[in-house]
Amino acid sequence: MNGSAEVIVIGAGAVGLSAAHYLRREGIETMVLDRGGELEGCSVQNAGLVVPSHIIPLAAPGVMRKGLQWMLDPESPFYVKLRLEASLLSWVWKFHRSATREHVRRSATILRDLCQGGLTRFRELEEAEGMDFGLRRRGLLMLFRTERGRASCLEEATLAREIGVEAELLEGAGLRKLEPGITFRATGGVYYPGDAHLSPSLFMEQMTRLVEKEGAAIRATSAVVGFEHAGQRITGVRTTDGLCEADHFVLAGGAWSPTLLRDLDLRLPLQPGKGYSATVSNPSHELTIPLILTEHHVAVTPFPQKIRFAGTMELAGYDLTINRRRVDAILKAVPRYIAGIGLPPEREVELWAGLRPCTPDGLPYIGRFRDYDNLLAATGHAMLGITMAPVTGNLVADLVTGRETEIELTALSPDRFR
């Protein structure tokens, strides 16, 4: 089954569907291709956080040192499975080179603008399209238990305030006033009132319906297996259903993006970072504001009749098996910060593992490839895929139509490590 369109978007996750929406809004004929399985992917089972507060890139000072310290800890929040693979070794070296204070400061305003742009567009989707994906603007509370955690939170809050992100230190009565139904064991926290959260599964369901209603063709089980090209232009993609041709191609394949580029001889430094979540139905407590448990790097998100605990960053290749010790470490961290959380038996917890696309410097890839001028990257968002999905989709539409982009994209170029 062959096909054609003005633009082909490769990947039907949150970023790919957002790109299709903004392209269709411009009247551009769009086709979305996916290998299947997005309903089990990172776009659905993540923590659902929309976080302009997340201005610190993954590549930051001290992260590599912590990673080495945690190598032998099976319950650590960050783990690298060392393998003699050139792509991993190159990625680790680039990560090391990027993890500087100067890089953090340069990246903070870029991440702020992308994350704030995402939140703005989620609001627009609610208002203009009548969508309801459970967006709640209740902020985010980053809890800490130790002096080291407190210092880390305050350092991030200081930088946040410097670039215009509101942050407030809360301790004792301040915590109780914010969440009167919760008994905190944490010694304090930093509250970011500008953050929000949503139901990622509802967003994906409604975004799929919206894009189909707008006239985009979604081929949910057409896996891309290669490209056709002539000189510096891609002419088509070979899929399991046949050849599909277009004028422009958008790579939004998440963690699988580098594998799709192999026959173009393009190298995109990106590693799949496995994360886990455990979802509990009908929780016994009344949490209303999402939490980050700082020392354990665990996110806690309340949804209607559910609560989700998510965390870890495991660089172990394309392995999707669930390591129970890492899931247990996520769950065991929770009562250290909050009293009275009664976790149900294992059989009543919905477990999930997914792969986030992680770049060496913690910034996504958004922009054109130098070697193929009609191939655009929209990937590498790591843990911020949901937050940045709609703003990335709008940036893709800007690039395809030739408009000036709302955000300067030089630092996000897919060629920046060449």
Sequence and secondary structure as in RCSB ss.txt:
>XXXX:A:sequence
MNGSAEVIVIGAGAVGLSAAHYLRREGIETMVLDRGGELEGCSVQNAGLVVPSHIIPLAAPGVMRKGLQWMLDPE
SPFYVKLRLEASLLSWVWKFHRSATREHVRRSATILRDLCQGGLTRFRELEEAEGMDFGLRRRGLLMLFRTERGR
ASCLEEATLAREIGVEAELLEGAGLRKLEPGITFRATGGVYYPGDAHLSPSLFMEQMTRLVEKEGAAIRATSAVV
GFEHAGQRITGVRTTDGLCEADHFVLAGGAWSPTLLRDLDLRLPLQPGKGYSATVSNPSHELTIPLILTEHHVAV
TPFPQKIRFAGTMELAGYDLTINRRRVDAILKAVPRYIAGIGLPPEREVELWAGLRPCTPDGLPYIGRFRDYDNL
LAATGHAMLGITMAPVTGNLVADLVTGRETEIELTALSPDRFR
>XXXX:A:secstr
  EE SEEEE  SHHHHHHHHHHHHTT  EEEE  S GGGSHHHHS  EE TT  S SS TTHHHHHHHTTT TT
 SEEE     HHHHHHHHHHHHH SHHHHHHHHHHHHHHHHHHHHHHHHHHHHH   S  B   EEEEE SHHHH
HHHHHHHHHHHHTT   EEE THHHHHH TT EE SSEEEEETT EE  HHHHHHHHHHHHHHTT EEETT  EE
EEEEETTEEEEEEETTEEEE SEEEE  GGGHHHHTGGGT     EEEEEEEEEEES SS   S EEEGGGTEEE
EEETTEEEEEEEEEE SS     HHHHHHHHHHGGGTEET     GGGEEEEEEEEEE TTS  EEEE SS TTE
EEEE  GGGHHHHHHHHHHHHHHHHHT   SS  GGG TTTT 
